[in-house]
Amino acid sequence: MTLQLHRPDGQGGIEAAAPKKQWREDLRSPRWNVPALANPEMNPTSSLRALVFWLALGIATFVLLLAGYGSGFWH
């Protein structure tokens, strides 16, 4: 007999514990039940603005490399 299946009855004896219907609830950690927290400081960037930023950065880098190699700066 284990105390998982039997528990003390308070009078020196042991009684059978009632089986749990939802035993899977014991397997879940309470740390995963955190409520969603709002972040008031976060302002999401639109997809179009992000796309334009990365395209502009890529084009600027390409132009800088062409200008550097074209002028012989990195030669």
PyMOL commands that set and color helices and strands:
alter all, ss='L'
color gray80, all
select helices_A, chain A and resi 23-26+30-32+47-71
alter helices_A, ss='H'
color red, helices_A
select strands_A, chain A and resi 6-8+14-16
alter strands_A, ss='S'
color yellow, strands_A
deselect
rebuild
show_as cartoon
